[in-house]
Amino acid sequence: MGISLNALILIALFLVLSSSADFAVKNIKYIALSLRLKMFVLGAILGIATTLPELSVGINAALKGVSGVSAGNILGGITVIIGLILGVSLILHKNISTEDNLKSLVPVLIVILSPFLLGIDGIFSLIDGLIMIALYLALIIYLYKTGKSNIISSESFVILEKKKIAQALLFSLLGIIIVILSSGFIVELASGLLEKTGMSKLMLGILVFSIGTNLPEITIALTSWKRKASELSVSFLISSAFTNIFALGIISVFKPITFQIGPAYYVLAFFLALIMILFVIFAFSDKKLSRKEGFALLIIYLAFLAVNIFLVGK
């Protein structure tokens, strides 16, 4: 098959991946709410559930020997979440309150930037993976103890239909199975594209997979805008961002991730640090994020994208 046809199939598979993940998440939310789990537990479940695409793609990539894709996908995905999704959401919503998230932002920043220190040797080893998992768990415990464990706003939960828990569990498992299977096909196809385009594994993850596996978050942002919601929950995006590190840790424990330390790595590290630090600064200013700050985050993401496209062309 030609590159164009492979690309179209890849897009279709990403849509399947996104839809099945969204299907699983919807039913997981129903189960958690029906069992009256604490918001802390519910937030943790949702954070993991919405990271299913990244986790499943990463595991399949590791099995097929292209684990560098997962590193670029997960870390590049955070720039998508904060720069692209949050930036566009701010532009559409004008202002989003951050008052309920301020205490968690600095610890979140530390957790999100930790992989660049751990991976400076070009590998995320078993030990590195365990450290990332430990940092994630420590952050969850911190959120719980500080009383700011409501990672997801209660306004985000809308159950359109009442379903039995057993049925919801079955649908959740079905969604997860489809996520895993579709991610396997995606990695298989991407491996072929790597050979034809000559693009590095890390770069492919940064430019392609980071957007494709964050389609659920993008969908949530667009839906919120269409429904004219007064406020998009920043907490949901924060949760999705730092849970990516947990996913990276799990994949590293499953199988060490090796990648080349070069321009793509340093560009990713620079822009992710820049976008996260500015995000924290913006969040503390007036305890809200404004449309102007949304434009700033989006511009940084577009600059990040442009630099990476330039590197691919070299």
C-alpha positions, 0 to 999 in steps of 0.5 A, a space after each residue: 500500500 502507498 503512503 497516502 492509503 496507509 495514512 488514511 487507514 491510520 486516521 480511521 484507526 485513530 477514530 476507532 481508538 478514540 471512539 472505543 476509549 470514549 465508550 469505555 470511559 463513559 461506562 467506567 464513570 457510570 460504574 464509579 458513580 453508581 457505586 458512590 465512590 469518592 471523587 478522589 477514586 473516581 478521578 484516578 479511575 478516569 485519569 487512567 481510563 482516558 489514558 488508555 489510548 496512550 498506554 495501549 499504543 505504548 505497550 504495542 509499540 514496545 512489543 513491536 520494537 518501536 518503543 521510541 514512538 510511545 515516549 514521543 506520543 506520551 510526552 508530546 501528548 502533554 503539549 497537545 493537552 495544555 497547548 492545543 486543547 486548553 489553549 483553544 478552550 480558553 480562546 472559546 470560553 474566554 476565562 476558566 477558573 483555576 482556584 480549585 487547582 492551585 495547590 496541585 500545580 507545582 507538584 504536577 509540574 514536577 511529575 510531568 517534567 521528571 521523565 526528562 531528567 530520568 531519560 537523559 541517558 536515552 532510556 527509560 529503564 525499569 527503575 525509571 519506570 518505577 520512579 515515575 509510577 511512585 511520583 504519580 502515586 505520591 501526587 494522588 496521595 497528596 491530592 487526597 490529603 490536601 482535600 483537592 482530590 476532586 480531579 474532575 469537576 462534578 459538572 463534567 458528569 452527565 449520565 444520559 441513560 441509566 444502565 445496570 452496573 453489569 451491563 456497564 462493566 461489559 461495555 467497559 471491557 468491550 471498549 478496552 478490548 477494542 482500544 487494545 486491538 486498534 492500537 495494535 493495528 496502528 503500531 503495525 501500520 506506523 512501523 511501515 510508515 517509519 520505513 517509507 518516510 525515514 522519520 524517527 520513532 520519537 518524532 513520529 510519536 511527537 507529531 502524529 500519535 500525540 494528537 491521535 491518542 488525545 482525540 478524546 480530550 479534544 472531543 470533550 473540549 469541542 463538546 463543551 464549547 458547542 453546549 456553551 458550558 460556562 466553564 471547562 474543567 481545567 482539572 480534567 486536562 491536568 489529570 489527563 496530563 499527569 496520568 500520561 507519566 503514569 502510563 509512561 512508567 508502566 510501559 517502561 516497567 513492561 519493557 525499557 524504552 530506548 530513544 535517540 538523544 538529539 534535536 527532537 528530544 531537546 526541542 520536546 524538553 524545552 517546549 514542554 517545560 516552557 508550556 508547563 511553566 507558563 501554564 502554572 504562572 498563568 493559573 496563579 495570576 488572578 486565579 484564572 486563565 484568560 483568552 489572551 493566555 489561551 492564545 499564548 499557550 496555542 502559539 507556543 504549541 504551534 511553534 513547537 509543531 513548526 520546529 519539529 516539522 522543520 527538523 523532519 525536513 532536514 
